């Protein structure tokens, strides 16, 4: 394998990635129930994982920017939408994106705006613009901290000389930014450029074309007087909003105390319900573009976003669903012709010795090598190649024995995990791509390990007890159903957005971001397989729900995005809170832009990748393969995607691939199998759960 593949995903040290979804109590870890339907064992595994993390060898934190703006008992929210506002020890104020709003907190106050979406050939812009924002400056504030966080909302508490002045509450999907005064005070307002003075309208004040201020306070010129406990809400006004929409926005400005997410996998659907705690007062919620079936009374106007129009509805709970993708572990080789089966047998035999050498020492490339070996192992089993299967199993088990040894880092410096007590999470040693310094990409790295463990343990239950202690701890790091003392909840999955964020501390003006949608979906495949193998149906259901949501988002926002005027690229490969790019961190080649959305092409991923449809698959194939194949980064994964729409074209491209064109997470044998089979085997009987599981409600640590 060409050694240059080892640097394909290298990113600048100051611009790396990681993910998080958020759920849970005040982002630290309070003992909160997982849901009425969850058995006690579901909590037990997470409690055990927490205890394991606390007893693991300490990873000496390499996080350089110690300016983490969190209050007591709140874990640092790495990988989340709110991260840009929290990891600001360098003194740089950065905006966050709630969906309908872009908000930029600073120690002296905050700005609120409704993004405007524009496009160029390779970028869709929808970021924060200071001149378009309404700025609110509470008196004499000099600091803020994150004091509460749950699956949808967050509180930033403002203070002056250590005394609380007020609390800014933001929530994903919520049409408002809420500020509640802790004392009698005068808040200075700075309107958007050219907006003029606020104009009184029924229920509030119109500020420019895209904002509405609602408050019981007294507005006098540029000063808003709030009594203790009084609030001000800044609502986004969507283009084309009707007088009825404005009246609904004014009525929906009500005190928000928090939010929760509930989910289920049932009837072939992955169902998500968002609940906003407003004391039963209906409010306005904007769903993500892929959630067009969201429940609630619909407003006329939709909010603009980089991913398409966001439908706005009223209510207190909002339900949406996507197809529930199954999680098979094998390709269906029954469709192979005798000649193809013979060719595949030879390729598996040729690949076995090479992939049985698992020598990468960092958590990313070791995971890729393990998954590659498992894919060939699964083929060897199906083809009856007992010797090859035994060799590969021995190699995978030996390496996972190292990674899943809780005390491994006490004895060696690689192929083990330590616990970072600053950023609150496990770190694979050796780290890569900022997985330690910024807590980037944990789901990418650990998803491969969990995939390998789950795929192996499904056939050998003895491996479950052998790996359970550390595998559960790794699963908790990226997919804990609730926050604990040692991790945030669903660190690498955003319940509202329906996809992951890849940057840990997100030091960017455009919010958090994610590049490899396929490595994100693979993470949740890994969580699902490990949940099934370890007899944890609640974890398996959560994993399948996350996988299904992320898969739908990958299609809607990355692979087949909504059209935006001026954006002429065939897809997006970097999706941010406030923009999206036709680019990658590591290469400008179209084959890389396409391929990074495909690896490792696990059997479970093929169904959603195929759902992109023949026409768009042809467009992506033209982009990735049209200018030649040899020497192009990740071109083999682009060939795999092409096969889902045009198998003959993909097979012709396969014949042109040199050994150096095969990525270090792929093999000729597995790629050949994808190109010559028509589907995947169904999941093991009884392995798909339909149990409803709700995320915990907010509580104090």
C-alpha positions in Angstrom: 0.0 0.0 0.0 1.3 3.4 -0.9 2.5 5.2 2.1 1.1 8.6 1.0 -2.3 7.2 2.0 -1.3 7.7 5.6 -1.5 11.5 5.2 -4.6 11.8 3.1 -6.7 13.2 5.9 -4.1 15.4 7.4 -5.5 18.7 8.5 -3.8 21.9 9.8 -3.2 21.7 13.5 -5.5 24.7 14.1 -8.3 23.5 12.0 -9.2 19.9 12.9 -12.5 18.3 13.5 -14.7 16.2 16.0 -18.4 15.8 16.7 -21.1 15.9 19.3 -24.7 15.6 19.8 -26.1 16.8 23.0 -28.7 15.3 25.3 -28.8 15.3 29.0 -28.8 17.0 32.2 -26.6 19.9 32.9 -24.0 18.5 30.6 -22.2 16.8 33.4 -23.7 13.8 34.7 -26.5 13.6 36.9 -28.2 10.4 37.6 -31.2 10.7 35.4 -33.5 8.0 34.1 -33.0 6.9 30.5 -36.8 6.5 29.9 -39.7 4.7 31.4 -39.3 1.7 29.0 -35.6 1.3 29.7 -34.6 -1.7 32.0 -32.3 -1.2 34.9 -29.5 -3.0 32.9 -29.4 -0.1 30.4 -28.4 2.3 33.2 -26.0 -0.3 34.6 -23.8 -0.5 31.5 -23.4 3.3 31.5 -22.7 3.4 35.3 -20.1 0.7 34.8 -18.5 2.6 31.9 -18.3 5.7 34.0 -16.6 3.8 36.8 -14.1 2.3 34.2 -13.3 5.8 32.8 -12.6 7.1 36.3 -10.2 4.3 37.1 -8.3 4.3 33.8 -4.8 5.6 33.4 -4.8 9.4 33.1 -4.2 10.9 29.7 -2.2 14.1 30.5 -4.4 16.5 28.7 -2.8 18.3 25.8 -5.6 20.8 25.3 -3.7 24.0 25.1 -6.5 26.6 25.4 -7.7 26.3 29.0 -10.3 29.0 28.6 -13.3 26.8 28.8 -16.4 28.9 29.7 -18.4 26.3 31.7 -19.9 26.7 35.2 -19.5 24.2 38.1 -20.7 20.7 37.3 -20.9 21.3 33.5 -18.8 19.1 31.3 -17.0 20.8 28.4 -19.4 20.4 25.4 -16.9 19.1 22.9 -18.3 18.4 19.4 -21.5 20.4 19.8 -23.2 23.3 18.2 -22.5 25.4 21.3 -18.8 24.6 21.4 -17.7 27.8 19.5 -19.1 29.9 22.3 -17.5 27.9 25.1 -13.9 27.2 24.0 -12.9 30.8 23.7 -9.9 31.2 26.0 -8.1 33.0 23.2 -10.6 35.9 23.7 -12.1 35.5 20.2 -15.9 35.7 20.2 -17.5 33.2 17.8 -21.1 32.7 16.7 -23.3 29.7 17.1 -26.1 28.5 14.9 -29.4 27.3 16.2 -31.1 26.8 12.8 -33.3 29.9 12.4 -30.8 32.2 14.2 -27.1 33.0 14.3 -26.0 34.3 17.7 -22.7 35.7 18.7 -22.1 35.8 22.4 -19.3 38.0 23.8 -18.5 39.0 27.4 -20.1 42.4 26.8 -23.4 41.0 25.3 -24.6 39.2 22.3 -25.8 39.7 18.7 -28.8 38.0 17.1 -29.6 37.7 13.4 -31.5 35.6 10.9 -28.9 34.3 8.3 -29.2 35.2 4.6 -28.2 32.4 2.3 -26.1 33.0 -0.8 -24.0 30.8 -3.1 -20.9 30.8 -5.1 -19.6 28.0 -7.3 -18.1 26.0 -4.4 -19.6 27.5 -1.3 -23.0 28.2 0.3 -22.9 31.0 2.8 -25.3 31.5 5.7 -23.1 32.8 8.4 -23.2 35.5 11.0 -22.9 39.1 9.8 -22.4 41.7 12.6 -24.0 44.5 10.6 -27.2 42.5 10.2 -27.5 41.6 13.9 -29.4 43.2 16.8 -26.9 43.5 19.6 -28.0 43.5 23.2 -25.5 44.7 25.9 -26.5 44.1 29.5 -24.9 46.6 31.9 -21.2 46.2 32.8 -21.0 42.5 31.9 -17.5 41.2 31.6 -18.0 37.4 31.3 -20.4 34.6 30.6 -20.3 30.8 31.3 -22.3 27.8 30.1 -24.4 26.9 33.2 -26.9 24.5 31.8 -27.2 22.3 28.7 -29.6 19.6 27.5 -30.4 17.9 24.2 -31.7 21.1 22.6 -30.9 24.1 24.7 -28.2 25.9 26.6 -28.0 28.7 29.2 -25.2 31.3 29.0 -25.1 33.2 32.3 -23.7 36.7 32.1 -22.0 38.3 35.0 -20.3 41.5 36.1 -17.4 41.3 38.6 -18.6 37.8 39.5 -22.3 38.8 40.1 -25.0 37.4 37.9 -26.6 40.0 35.6 -28.8 37.8 33.4 -29.1 34.5 31.4 -29.2 34.1 27.7 -31.1 30.9 26.6 -30.7 29.5 23.2 -32.3 26.3 21.7 -31.8 24.6 18.5 -34.8 25.0 16.2 -36.3 27.6 18.5 -37.2 30.8 16.7 -36.0 33.0 19.7 -33.0 34.1 21.7 -34.2 34.6 25.3 -32.5 37.0 27.8 -33.8 37.0 31.4 -32.6 39.8 33.7 -31.3 38.8 37.1 -31.5 42.4 38.4 -33.2 45.6 37.5 -31.2 46.9 34.6 -31.1 48.8 31.4 -30.0 46.8 28.3 -28.5 48.8 25.5 -29.7 47.9 22.0 -27.7 48.4 18.9 -29.9 47.7 15.8 -28.7 46.3 12.5 -27.1 48.6 10.1 -29.8 50.6 8.2 -32.7 49.1 10.3 -33.6 52.4 11.9 -35.5 52.7 15.2 -37.7 49.7 16.4 -41.2 49.9 15.1 -44.1 49.0 17.3 -46.2 46.1 15.9 -48.9 44.0 17.7 -47.2 42.1 20.4 -43.7 43.6 20.0 -41.2 45.7 18.0 -40.1 45.1 14.4 -36.4 45.7 14.0 -35.4 45.7 10.4 -37.0 43.1 8.0 -35.8 39.9 9.8 -36.1 40.4 13.6 -38.9 40.9 16.2 -38.3 42.0 19.7 -40.9 40.9 22.3 -40.7 42.0 25.9 -42.7 43.2 28.9 -39.9 45.6 29.6 -39.9 49.3 28.7 -38.2 50.4 25.5 -37.0 53.9 25.3 -34.9 54.8 22.3 -31.9 52.4 22.4 -32.4 51.4 26.0 -34.6 48.5 27.2 -35.4 48.5 30.9 -36.0 45.1 32.4 -37.1 44.5 35.9 -35.7 41.5 37.9 -37.0 38.4 36.3 -38.3 40.1 33.2 -37.3 38.8 29.8 -36.6 39.9 26.2 -37.0 37.6 23.2 -35.4 38.3 19.9 -37.3 36.3 17.3 -36.2 35.6 13.7 -38.6 36.7 11.0 -38.6 34.5 7.9 -38.7 36.2 4.5 -42.3 36.4 3.4 -43.7 36.2 6.9 -47.3 37.2 6.9 -49.1 39.3 9.6 -50.4 36.1 10.9 -46.8 34.7 11.2 -45.8 37.8 13.1 -48.7 37.5 15.5 -47.8 33.8 16.1 -44.2 34.7 16.7 -45.3 37.4 19.3 -47.5 34.9 21.1 -44.8 32.2 21.0 -42.3 34.4 22.9 -42.6 32.5 26.3 -40.1 31.4 28.9 -38.1 28.4 27.8 -36.7 26.2 30.6 -35.1 23.5 28.6 -35.7 20.8 26.0 -35.6 17.0 25.6 -35.4 14.5 22.7 -37.3 11.3 22.5 -36.8 8.6 19.9 -38.0 5.3 18.7 -37.4 2.8 15.9 -40.7 1.3 14.9 -42.6 0.4 11.8 -39.7 0.9 9.6 -39.2 4.5 10.8 -36.7 6.3 13.0 -39.0 8.6 15.0 -37.8 11.7 16.8 -39.8 13.9 19.1 -38.5 17.3 20.4 -40.2 18.8 23.5 -39.7 22.4 24.6 -40.5 23.1 28.2 -42.5 26.3 28.0 -45.1 25.5 30.7 -47.4 24.2 27.9 -47.5 27.6 26.1 -47.2 27.0 22.3 -44.1 28.4 20.8 -42.4 28.5 17.3 -40.0 25.8 16.2 -38.2 25.5 12.9 -37.4 22.0 11.8 -34.4 21.0 9.7 -35.1 20.9 6.0 -35.0 17.0 5.9 -37.7 17.1 8.6 -40.5 18.4 6.4 -43.0 16.1 8.0 -42.6 17.8 11.3 -45.8 18.0 13.4 -47.4 21.2 14.5 -49.4 24.1 13.0 -47.4 25.5 10.1 -46.5 29.1 9.6 -46.7 30.4 6.1 -43.0 31.4 5.7 -40.1 29.1 6.1 -36.7 30.1 7.5 -33.7 30.1 5.1 -30.8 27.8 5.8 -27.7 26.5 4.0 -29.4 23.2 3.7 -32.7 24.4 2.4 -35.9 25.9 3.7 -36.8 25.1 7.3 -40.5 24.7 8.0 -41.7 26.6 11.0 -44.5 25.2 13.2 -46.2 26.0 16.5 -46.6 23.8 19.6 -44.6 22.4 22.5 -43.7 19.0 21.1 -42.7 18.3 17.5 -42.4 14.8 15.9 -40.6 13.9 12.7 -39.3 10.6 11.2 -37.0 9.2 8.6 -36.6 5.7 7.1 -35.1 3.3 9.7 -32.2 1.7 7.9 -31.4 -1.9 9.0 -27.8 -2.7 10.0 -26.7 -5.9 8.2 -23.2 -7.1 8.8 -22.6 -9.1 5.6 -22.9 -8.6 1.8 -25.3 -11.0 0.1 -23.0 -13.2 -1.9 -25.8 -15.5 -3.1 -26.2 -13.3 -6.2 -22.7 -14.0 -7.4 -22.2 -16.0 -10.5 -19.9 -19.0 -10.3 -17.2 -17.1 -12.1 -17.5 -14.1 -9.9 -17.4 -16.2 -6.8 -14.3 -17.9 -8.0 -12.6 -14.6 -8.7 -13.7 -13.2 -5.3 -12.3 -16.4 -3.6 -8.9 -15.7 -5.2 -8.9 -12.1 -4.2 -9.8 -12.9 -0.5 -7.0 -15.4 -0.4 -4.6 -12.8 -1.8 -5.7 -10.1 0.6 -5.6 -12.2 3.7 -2.0 -12.0 4.6 -1.8 -8.3 3.9 -4.8 -7.2 5.9 -3.9 -9.6 8.8 -1.0 -7.2 9.5 -2.6 -4.6 11.7 0.3 -2.4 12.6 -1.1 1.2 12.7 -0.6 2.6 16.2 -3.0 5.5 16.2 -6.7 5.3 16.9 -7.8 6.4 13.4 -5.7 4.2 11.1 -5.8 1.3 13.5 -9.5 1.4 13.3 -9.5 1.5 9.5 -7.1 -1.5 9.4 -9.3 -3.4 11.8 -12.5 -2.7 9.8 -10.7 -3.7 6.6 -9.6 -7.0 8.1 -13.1 -7.6 9.5 -14.6 -7.0 6.0 -12.3 -9.6 4.5 -12.9 -12.0 7.4 -16.7 -11.8 6.8 -16.1 -12.6 3.1 -13.8 -15.5 4.0 -16.4 -17.0 6.3 -19.1 -16.7 3.7 -16.9 -18.3 1.0 -15.9 -21.2 3.3 -12.2 -20.2 3.5 -11.7 -21.5 7.0 -7.9 -21.0 7.2 -8.1 -17.4 5.9 -11.0 -16.7 8.3 -9.1 -18.1 11.3 -6.0 -16.1 10.4 -7.9 -12.9 10.2 -9.9 -13.5 13.3 -6.7 -14.2 15.3 -5.2 -10.9 14.0 -8.3 -8.8 14.8 -8.8 -10.4 18.2 -5.2 -9.9 19.2 -5.3 -6.2 18.3 -8.7 -5.5 19.9 -7.4 -7.3 23.0 -4.8 -4.5 23.2 -7.2 -1.6 22.5 -9.9 -2.9 24.9 -7.6 -3.5 27.9 -8.6 -0.9 30.4 -5.1 -0.8 31.9 -3.3 -0.9 28.5 -1.9 2.6 28.7 -0.2 1.7 32.0 2.0 -0.7 30.1 2.4 0.8 26.7 2.1 4.1 24.8 0.0 3.0 21.8 -3.0 0.8 21.1 -4.7 1.7 24.3 -6.9 4.3 25.9 -6.4 6.9 28.7 -8.9 9.3 30.3 -8.6 13.0 29.9 -9.8 14.7 33.1 -9.8 18.2 31.6 -12.0 17.6 28.5 -13.8 14.6 30.1 -13.4 11.7 27.7 -11.3 8.8 26.7 -8.4 9.3 24.3 -6.9 6.6 22.1 -3.2 6.6 22.1 -1.6 7.4 19.9 -4.0 10.2 18.9 -4.3 11.7 15.5 -6.1 14.7 13.8 -6.4 16.5 17.1 -8.3 13.7 18.8 -6.5 14.6 22.0 -5.6 18.4 21.7 -9.1 19.3 20.5 -11.1 16.1 21.0 -11.7 15.9 17.3 -13.2 12.9 15.4 -13.7 10.5 18.3 -16.7 9.0 16.5 -14.7 8.4 13.3 -11.9 6.7 15.2 -13.9 4.7 17.8 -16.7 3.8 15.4 -14.2 1.7 13.5 -13.2 -0.1 16.7 -16.8 -0.7 17.7 -17.7 -1.9 14.2 -14.8 -4.5 14.4 -15.7 -5.6 17.9 -19.4 -5.9 17.1 -18.9 -7.8 13.9 -16.6 -10.3 15.5 -18.5 -10.7 18.8 -21.8 -11.4 16.9 -20.3 -14.8 16.0 -18.4 -15.4 19.2 -20.2 -14.4 22.3 -17.1 -15.2 24.4 -15.5 -12.0 22.9 -18.3 -9.9 24.4 -17.3 -10.6 28.0 -13.6 -10.3 27.0 -14.1 -6.8 25.6 -17.2 -5.5 27.4 -15.5 -3.3 30.0 -13.6 -1.1 27.6 -15.8 -1.4 24.6 -18.8 -0.1 26.6 -16.6 2.8 27.8 -15.6 3.7 24.3 -19.3 3.5 23.2 -20.2 5.8 26.1 -17.6 8.3 25.0 -19.3 8.9 21.7 -22.9 7.7 22.3 -23.8 7.8 26.0 -27.6 8.0 26.3 -27.2 10.5 29.1 -24.5 12.6 30.5 -22.3 11.2 33.3 -19.4 12.4 35.4 -17.0 11.3 32.7 -18.7 12.2 29.4 -21.3 14.3 27.7 -24.3 12.6 26.2 -24.2 11.6 22.6 -20.9 13.6 22.2 -20.8 13.1 18.5 -24.4 13.4 17.5 -26.6 16.4 17.3 -30.2 15.4 18.1 -31.7 18.4 16.3 -29.5 18.6 13.2 -29.8 14.8 12.7 -26.1 14.5 12.1 -22.7 14.7 13.8 -20.3 17.5 14.3 -16.6 16.6 13.9 -14.7 19.5 15.5 -14.2 19.1 19.3 -13.7 22.8 20.3 -14.9 24.3 17.0 -12.6 27.4 16.8 -14.3 28.7 13.7 -16.4 31.7 12.7 -18.8 29.4 10.8 -19.7 27.1 13.7 -18.9 23.5 14.0 -18.5 21.2 10.9 -18.3 17.7 9.6 -16.6 16.4 6.5 -16.9 12.6 6.4 -20.6 11.8 6.7 -19.9 8.2 5.9 -17.5 7.7 8.8 -20.1 9.3 11.0 -22.8 6.8 9.9 -20.2 4.0 10.3 -19.8 5.1 13.9 -23.5 4.5 14.6 -23.3 1.2 12.7 -20.5 0.3 15.1 -22.6 1.3 18.1 -25.5 -0.7 16.9 -23.5 -3.9 16.2 -21.8 -3.6 19.5 -25.1 -3.1 21.3 -26.5 -6.2 19.6 -23.4 -8.3 20.2 -23.2 -7.3 23.9 -26.9 -7.9 24.6 -27.7 -4.2 25.1 -30.9 -3.7 23.1 -31.3 -0.1 24.2 -27.8 0.8 22.9 -28.6 -1.0 19.7 -31.8 0.9 19.2 -30.2 4.2 19.9 -27.4 3.3 17.5 -29.9 2.4 14.7 -31.8 5.6 15.3 -28.6 7.7 15.1 -27.5 5.8 12.0 -30.9 6.3 10.3 -30.9 10.0 11.1 -27.3 10.5 10.0 -27.9 8.6 6.8 -30.9 10.7 5.9 -28.9 13.9 6.6 -25.9 12.6 4.6 -28.1 12.3 1.5 -30.1 15.5 2.1 -27.2 17.9 3.0 -24.0 16.3 1.6 -24.6 14.0 -1.3 -27.8 15.5 -2.8 -28.1 19.0 -1.3 -31.0 21.4 -2.0 -30.2 23.8 -4.8 -28.9 27.2 -3.9 -28.6 30.0 -6.5 -24.9 30.4 -7.6 -23.8 27.0 -6.0 -22.9 24.9 -9.1 -21.0 22.0 -7.4 -22.5 18.6 -7.6 -22.5 18.0 -3.8 -21.1 19.4 -0.5 -18.4 17.7 1.4 -17.9 20.1 4.3 -21.1 21.1 6.1 -20.8 23.8 8.8 -23.3 25.5 11.0 -23.1 28.6 8.8 -21.8 27.4 5.4 -21.1 24.4 3.3 -18.2 23.8 0.9 -17.3 21.6 -2.1 -13.9 20.8 -0.6 -12.1 18.6 1.9 -9.5 19.3 4.5 -7.0 17.2 2.7 -7.5 17.4 -1.1 -9.4 19.4 -3.7 -9.7 16.3 -6.0 -13.3 15.4 -6.8 -12.5 11.8 -6.1 -11.6 12.7 -2.5 -14.7 14.9 -2.1 -16.9 12.1 -3.2 -14.9 9.2 -1.6 -14.9 10.7 1.9 -18.7 10.3 1.9 -18.4 6.6 1.1 -15.7 4.8 3.2 -15.8 2.2 4.5 -18.9 1.3 2.4 -20.1 -1.1 5.1 -23.0 -3.4 4.1 -25.3 -1.2 6.3 -24.3 1.9 4.4 -25.1 0.8 0.9 -28.9 1.2 1.2 -28.8 4.9 2.0 -26.0 5.6 -0.5 -28.1 3.9 -3.2 -31.1 6.1 -2.2 -29.3 9.1 -3.7 -30.8 7.8 -6.9 -29.4 6.9 -10.4 -29.3 10.4 -11.8 -27.3 12.0 -8.9 -25.1 8.9 -8.7 -24.2 9.5 -12.4 -23.4 13.1 -11.6 -21.1 12.1 -8.8 -19.5 9.5 -10.9 -18.8 12.0 -13.7 -17.3 14.3 -11.1 -15.1 11.7 -9.4 -14.1 9.5 -12.3 -14.5 11.7 -15.4 -11.0 13.2 -15.4 -9.2 9.9 -15.0 -8.7 7.4 -12.2 -5.0 6.5 -11.6 -3.4 8.3 -8.7 -6.6 10.0 -7.5 -7.2 10.0 -3.7 -10.0 7.8 -2.5 -10.9 6.9 -6.1 -11.7 3.3 -5.0 -14.5 4.5 -2.7 -15.8 6.7 -5.6 -15.9 3.5 -7.7 -17.9 1.8 -4.9 -20.5 4.6 -4.9 -20.7 4.5 -8.7 -21.6 0.8 -8.6 -24.8 1.6 -6.8 -26.1 3.3 -9.9 -24.1 2.0 -12.8 -22.5 -1.3 -12.1 -20.9 -1.7 -15.5 -19.2 1.6 -15.3 -17.9 0.8 -11.9 -16.6 -2.6 -12.9 -14.8 -0.9 -15.9 -13.2 1.6 -13.5 -12.2 -1.2 -11.1 -10.2 -2.8 -13.9 -8.1 0.4 -14.2 -7.2 0.6 -10.5 -3.6 0.0 -9.5 -2.7 -1.4 -6.1 -1.7 2.1 -5.2 -5.2 3.3 -5.9 -6.7 1.1 -3.1 -7.1 3.1 0.1 -5.5 1.7 3.3 -9.0 1.1 4.6 -10.1 -0.9 1.6 -9.2 -4.1 -0.3 -9.5 -5.4 -3.8 -11.6 -8.3 -2.5 -14.1 -6.2 -0.6 -14.5 -3.7 -3.4 -15.0 -6.5 -5.9 -17.7 -8.0 -3.7 -19.5 -4.6 -3.5 -19.3 -4.2 -7.3 -20.6 -7.7 -8.0 -23.4 -8.2 -5.5 -26.9 -6.7 -5.6 -27.7 -6.3 -1.9 -26.9 -7.1 1.7 -28.0 -9.9 3.9 -30.8 -9.0 6.4 -29.8 -8.3 10.0 -29.7 -11.3 12.3 -33.2 -12.5 13.3 -34.5 -10.6 16.3 -31.7 -8.0 16.3 -33.9 -5.0 15.4 -35.4 -3.4 18.4 -38.5 -1.2 18.4 -38.2 -0.1 21.9 -38.9 3.6 22.5 -36.1 5.4 24.4 -36.3 8.9 25.6 -33.4 11.2 26.4 -33.3 12.4 30.0 -34.9 15.6 31.2 -32.8 18.5 32.6 -31.8 18.3 36.2 -29.2 19.7 38.5 -25.9 17.8 39.1 
